[in-house]
Amino acid sequence: MPRCLVISAPASGTGKTTLTLALARAFRDRGLAVQCFKSGPDYIDPAFHALATRRVSVNIDSWAMPRETIEALTARAADADVVLTEGSMGLFDGVATPGMSGTGASADIAAMMGWPVLLVLDPAGQAQTAAAVAAGLRDFRVGVRLAGVVLNRVASPRHEDLVRRAMEGVGIKVLGALPRHAPIKLPERHLGLVQAEENAGARDMIAEAARLVAERIDLDALLALAVDWTPAGATAASRLTPPGQRIALARDAAFSFIYPHVLEGWRAAGAEILPFSPLADQGPSDDADVCWLSGGYPELHAGRIAGNYHFRNKLTAFAKTRPVHGECGGYMVLGQGLIDAGGTRHEMTGLLGLETSFATRRMHLGYRLAELSAEVPGHAAGERLRGHEFHYATILSQPDPALASVRDATGAQVAETGSRRGRVSGTFFHLIAEDR
């Protein structure tokens, strides 16, 4: 029976990911089986979780997923000793309008699953006030239980003592404290962390962070505060209709943003996934019946993609007889051209009329509910899909017909409708779940 915790914080940027990785590796070093999950839509953190635990980590999302899907996905932890669920943003941060089972807040998962919260608190510029913040979070919502606090980036022993005394005064346990200048920070990029496969030193960093955590955090007390949990019994993968029986999937450093539970759902439905690398100038397999270009960082590899004519020719030939779909970065590659951050235009595959630019950056972020105006691989016109959009590209031109009517979590219409041309389609949002 696993012991479970949600790792959260008052805000983004407090060190949740680093602490999650460090704790996961520290417990694994003790011989325990550790399962991680990520609350909310994040493509990158689960890959780092897998480095630390040697187990696949998946996203669980209360806005996009019904409770039964979350229970099905978390059932994989039945054979684990420890479950660590990394939150997103602040503990109670979500959208204004609830979705399938909540607002997307980490607190939704804590309350739904009955898992207590380990709070990561950065007390920079504070002393006793840090305890007031922690107490406020503890008492904010019925059904969300605070297990304790880890202090991160503490300035000095005196600073730590002041905060500890204040926490004791309000009945909150401090499980440990990490120094301000601890050398365990992961590199970042505009969409979050650099991807795990790009970060050659990630394993060493995680190992070093685990050693620091083992010295400065009471791991036994932390486990004692975690809760025993028995999965609800659901073992089936999340229900997702695959786009085809044999799916040619673009998969490399430029095309890596696809949620692990999506791939698992496709496989569980009987589909076969055939990876190929556009960066290696490979095209989709001739015996695939659909091609899927996942998102990623094509803007960092635009020149190389533009010059990989074998990939482009194979994809063009494939699209004449079979469907091709792109998500976000994959959608941009299906377009006419992509202008990188330096202002250089790179010719893309031209299967759609889309022109995008990173020269003038504008953030597009949030949940998306799309009602399809035309069919896409695996889904008929009129179906509704739930997903998430996060990119900095600007649309310069989108001449093809809209693929869907797309709304944000408040119900407001968004301009990024996706587009279609013949058998080719694309969206700026990443699929998370079907709206049932």
C-alpha positions in Angstrom: 0.0 0.0 0.0 1.7 3.2 -1.1 2.2 6.3 1.1 1.0 9.4 -0.8 1.7 13.1 -0.8 1.0 16.1 -3.0 3.9 18.5 -3.3 2.7 22.0 -3.8 3.5 25.7 -3.0 2.0 29.1 -2.7 3.2 30.0 -6.2 5.2 29.0 -9.2 9.0 29.2 -9.0 9.4 28.0 -5.4 11.2 24.7 -6.3 8.4 22.2 -6.5 10.0 20.3 -9.4 13.4 20.1 -7.9 12.2 19.0 -4.5 9.9 16.4 -6.1 12.8 14.9 -8.1 15.1 15.0 -5.1 12.6 13.3 -2.8 11.8 10.7 -5.5 15.4 9.8 -5.9 16.2 9.9 -2.2 13.3 7.4 -1.5 14.4 5.3 -4.5 18.0 5.2 -3.0 16.4 3.7 0.1 15.1 0.8 -2.0 11.5 2.1 -2.3 9.4 2.0 -5.4 8.4 5.6 -6.2 5.6 6.7 -8.5 5.2 10.3 -9.5 2.3 12.1 -11.1 2.0 15.7 -12.4 -1.1 17.7 -11.6 -2.1 19.8 -14.5 -1.0 20.2 -18.1 2.8 19.9 -18.3 4.7 18.1 -21.0 8.2 18.3 -19.4 8.1 17.5 -15.7 6.9 13.9 -16.1 10.0 13.1 -18.2 12.2 14.3 -15.3 10.1 12.3 -12.9 10.8 9.2 -15.0 14.6 9.9 -14.7 14.3 10.1 -10.9 12.0 7.1 -10.4 12.5 4.8 -13.5 8.8 4.7 -13.8 6.5 6.5 -16.3 4.9 9.6 -14.8 1.6 10.8 -16.2 -0.5 14.0 -15.9 -3.7 14.0 -13.9 -5.9 17.1 -14.5 -9.2 17.9 -12.8 -10.3 20.4 -15.4 -9.8 18.1 -18.4 -10.5 14.7 -16.9 -13.4 13.2 -15.0 -12.7 11.5 -11.7 -12.9 8.0 -13.1 -10.0 8.8 -15.6 -7.9 10.2 -12.8 -8.6 7.1 -10.7 -7.7 4.9 -13.7 -4.4 6.7 -14.3 -3.4 6.7 -10.6 -4.1 3.0 -10.3 -0.6 2.3 -11.7 0.7 3.3 -8.3 -0.8 0.2 -6.7 2.6 -1.6 -6.5 4.6 1.5 -5.4 5.8 2.3 -1.9 5.6 6.1 -2.3 3.5 8.3 -4.5 4.6 11.9 -5.0 2.2 14.2 -7.0 3.8 17.4 -8.1 1.4 20.3 -8.2 1.3 23.2 -10.7 1.3 27.0 -9.9 0.0 27.7 -6.4 -1.9 25.1 -4.4 -5.4 26.5 -5.1 -4.7 28.1 -8.4 -7.0 27.0 -11.2 -9.5 28.4 -13.6 -12.7 30.3 -12.7 -15.1 27.9 -14.2 -14.9 24.2 -13.2 -14.4 21.5 -15.8 -14.8 17.8 -15.7 -14.0 17.3 -12.0 -12.6 20.6 -10.8 -10.8 23.8 -11.8 -7.4 22.2 -12.5 -6.0 23.2 -9.1 -3.6 20.9 -7.3 -5.9 21.2 -4.3 -8.6 19.4 -6.4 -6.3 16.3 -6.6 -5.4 16.5 -2.9 -9.1 16.6 -1.9 -10.3 14.0 -4.5 -7.7 11.4 -3.6 -7.4 12.2 0.1 -3.6 12.9 -0.2 -2.1 15.4 2.2 0.0 18.3 0.9 3.7 18.9 1.5 4.1 22.6 1.1 7.3 24.0 -0.4 7.7 27.5 1.0 10.3 30.1 0.0 10.5 32.5 3.0 12.8 35.0 1.2 12.2 38.4 2.8 10.0 36.9 5.5 10.3 35.4 8.9 7.2 34.9 11.0 5.0 36.0 8.1 5.9 32.7 6.4 4.0 30.9 9.1 0.9 33.1 8.4 1.1 32.2 4.7 1.3 28.4 5.5 -1.5 28.6 8.1 -3.7 30.5 5.5 -3.1 27.7 3.0 -3.8 25.0 5.6 -7.2 26.5 6.5 -8.3 27.8 3.1 -10.3 24.7 1.9 -12.1 22.0 3.8 -10.9 18.6 2.7 -7.3 19.7 1.8 -4.9 18.6 4.6 -1.5 20.0 5.1 1.1 17.4 6.2 3.9 19.9 6.7 6.3 22.3 5.2 9.8 22.2 3.6 11.6 25.6 3.6 13.5 26.3 0.5 16.2 28.9 -0.1 16.7 29.8 3.6 19.1 32.6 4.1 20.9 31.5 7.3 20.5 29.3 10.4 19.0 32.3 12.3 16.5 32.8 9.5 15.6 29.1 9.6 15.2 29.2 13.4 12.8 32.2 13.3 10.6 30.6 10.7 10.6 27.2 12.5 9.5 28.8 15.7 6.7 30.6 14.0 5.5 27.4 12.3 5.6 25.6 15.6 3.4 28.4 17.1 0.7 27.7 14.6 1.0 23.9 14.7 2.7 23.3 11.4 5.5 20.8 11.1 8.7 21.8 9.4 10.3 18.7 7.8 13.5 20.4 6.7 15.2 23.4 5.2 17.3 23.9 2.1 19.9 26.7 1.8 19.5 29.6 -0.6 22.6 28.8 -2.6 22.0 25.0 -3.0 23.4 24.1 -6.5 20.5 22.0 -7.6 18.5 24.2 -10.0 17.4 22.8 -13.3 17.9 24.9 -16.5 14.9 26.7 -17.9 13.5 27.9 -21.2 10.5 29.9 -22.2 8.1 27.0 -21.9 9.5 25.8 -18.6 12.3 23.4 -18.0 14.7 22.2 -20.7 13.5 18.8 -21.8 15.0 15.8 -19.9 16.5 14.2 -23.0 18.3 17.5 -23.8 19.8 17.8 -20.3 22.8 15.5 -20.1 23.5 16.5 -16.5 20.0 15.9 -15.2 20.7 12.5 -13.6 23.7 13.9 -11.8 21.8 16.9 -10.6 18.9 14.8 -9.3 21.4 12.5 -7.5 23.1 15.5 -5.9 19.7 17.0 -4.9 18.7 13.7 -3.4 21.9 13.7 -1.2 21.2 17.2 -0.1 17.6 16.4 0.7 18.6 13.2 2.6 20.8 15.4 4.8 18.4 18.2 5.4 14.9 16.7 5.4 13.5 14.2 7.8 12.5 11.5 5.3 11.1 9.2 8.0 8.9 11.9 9.5 7.8 12.8 6.0 6.7 9.3 5.2 4.9 9.1 8.5 2.9 12.1 7.6 2.0 10.7 4.2 -1.3 8.8 3.9 -1.8 5.1 3.1 -3.9 4.8 0.0 -5.6 2.0 -1.8 -6.5 2.5 -5.5 -10.2 2.5 -6.4 -9.6 -0.7 -8.4 -9.7 0.9 -11.8 -6.9 -0.5 -13.9 -7.9 0.4 -17.4 -6.0 3.2 -19.2 -7.7 6.5 -19.8 -10.3 6.3 -22.7 -8.9 8.0 -25.8 -9.8 7.1 -29.3 -6.6 6.6 -31.3 -6.3 8.5 -34.6 -5.6 5.3 -36.5 -4.5 1.7 -36.2 -0.9 2.3 -37.2 0.2 5.8 -36.1 3.4 7.3 -37.6 4.4 9.6 -34.7 7.0 12.4 -35.1 9.3 12.0 -32.1 12.6 13.7 -31.4 14.0 16.9 -29.8 11.8 19.1 -32.0 8.6 16.9 -31.6 8.3 15.7 -28.0 5.3 17.3 -26.5 2.6 14.6 -26.1 1.2 13.5 -22.9 2.2 10.0 -21.8 -1.4 9.0 -20.9 -2.4 9.9 -24.5 0.0 7.4 -26.0 -1.0 4.8 -23.4 -4.7 5.3 -24.2 -4.0 4.8 -27.9 -2.0 1.6 -27.3 -4.7 0.3 -24.9 -7.3 0.8 -27.7 -5.1 -1.5 -29.9 -3.2 1.1 -31.9 0.5 0.6 -32.9 2.8 3.6 -32.7 5.6 4.0 -35.3 8.0 6.7 -34.2 10.1 8.6 -36.8 12.5 11.6 -36.5 12.0 14.6 -38.8 15.3 16.0 -37.5 17.0 12.8 -38.8 15.3 13.5 -42.1 13.0 10.5 -41.7 9.4 10.4 -43.0 6.3 8.6 -41.8 6.3 4.8 -42.3 4.7 3.7 -45.6 2.5 1.2 -43.8 1.1 3.7 -41.3 -2.5 4.8 -41.8 -2.2 8.2 -40.1 0.6 10.6 -39.3 0.7 12.7 -36.1 3.2 15.5 -35.6 3.4 16.3 -31.9 4.4 19.6 -30.5 7.8 20.7 -29.2 10.4 23.2 -30.1 10.5 23.4 -34.0 11.5 27.0 -33.8 14.9 25.9 -32.4 15.4 23.5 -35.3 13.6 25.4 -38.0 16.6 25.6 -40.4 17.3 21.9 -40.1 13.7 21.0 -40.7 13.5 23.3 -43.7 16.5 21.5 -45.2 15.4 18.0 -44.6 13.8 17.4 -48.0 13.4 13.6 -47.5 11.2 14.2 -44.5 9.2 16.9 -46.3 8.8 14.9 -49.5 7.7 11.8 -47.6 5.2 13.7 -45.6 3.8 15.4 -48.7 3.4 12.1 -50.4 1.8 10.5 -47.3 -0.8 13.4 -47.1 -2.0 12.7 -50.6 -3.7 9.4 -49.4 -3.8 9.4 -45.6 -4.6 11.9 -42.8 -1.9 14.1 -41.2 -2.5 16.0 -38.0 -0.2 18.4 -36.1 -0.4 19.8 -32.6 1.2 23.3 -31.8 4.8 22.9 -33.0 3.7 20.1 -35.3 0.9 22.4 -36.7 3.5 25.1 -37.4 5.7 22.7 -39.3 2.6 21.8 -41.5 2.4 25.5 -42.4 4.0 27.5 -45.2 6.7 29.2 -43.1 8.0 29.8 -39.6 10.0 33.0 -38.6 12.4 32.3 -35.7 13.2 34.6 -32.8 16.0 36.2 -34.8 13.6 37.2 -37.6 14.7 34.6 -40.2 12.0 32.9 -42.2 12.2 29.1 -42.7 10.1 27.3 -45.3 8.0 24.6 -43.8 6.1 21.7 -45.4 3.4 23.9 -47.0 0.6 21.4 -46.4 -1.4 24.2 -44.7 -1.3 27.9 -45.3 -0.3 28.8 -41.8 2.5 31.4 -41.3 3.8 31.8 -37.7 6.5 34.0 -36.1 8.5 34.0 -32.9 10.1 37.4 -33.8 7.3 39.1 -32.0 6.6 37.0 -29.0 3.1 36.7 -27.4 2.2 34.2 -24.8 -0.9 32.0 -25.5 -1.7 30.0 -22.4 -4.7 28.1 -21.0 -7.2 25.3 -21.2 -9.1 24.8 -24.4 -12.4 23.2 -25.3 -12.8 22.6 -29.0 -15.9 21.6 -30.9 -14.7 20.2 -34.2 -16.1 21.7 -37.4 -14.5 18.9 -39.5 -13.2 15.5 -38.7 -9.7 14.9 -37.5 -8.0 11.6 -37.2 -10.0 9.6 -34.7 -12.8 12.2 -34.1 -15.8 13.2 -36.2 -17.1 16.7 -36.8 -19.2 17.9 -33.8 -17.1 16.0 -31.2 -15.6 18.0 -28.4 -12.0 17.7 -27.2 -10.3 19.1 -24.1 -6.7 20.3 -24.3 -4.2 23.0 -23.3 -2.4 25.7 -25.3 1.0 27.1 -24.3 3.2 28.8 -26.9 4.7 32.2 -27.9 4.1 32.1 -31.6 2.2 34.8 -33.4 -0.1 33.9 -36.3 0.7 36.0 -39.4 -1.6 34.2 -41.8 -4.2 31.3 -41.4 -6.0 31.2 -44.8 -7.4 27.7 -44.5 -10.9 26.9 -43.1 -11.1 26.7 -39.3 -10.9 23.2 -37.8 -12.9 23.9 -34.7 -14.7 26.4 -32.6 -12.3 26.8 -29.6 -13.1 28.3 -26.3 -11.0 28.9 -23.1 -12.0 27.7 -19.7 -14.3 30.7 -19.1 -16.2 29.9 -22.4 -14.7 32.9 -24.3 -13.9 32.3 -27.9 -10.2 32.2 -28.9 -8.7 33.0 -32.2 -6.5 29.9 -32.5 -9.1 27.7 -34.2 -6.7 25.4 -35.9 -7.2 24.8 -39.6 -7.6 22.1 -42.3 -6.9 21.5 -45.9 -7.9 18.2 -47.4 -6.5 15.4 -45.3 -4.3 17.7 -43.3 -5.3 19.4 -40.0 -3.7 21.1 -37.1 -4.4 22.8 -33.8 -2.5 25.0 -31.4 -3.8 23.0 -28.4 -2.5 19.7 -27.2 -5.1 17.0 -26.7 -5.6 15.9 -23.1 -9.0 14.1 -23.1 -12.2 13.7 -24.9 -15.2 15.6 -23.6 -17.7 13.0 -22.6 
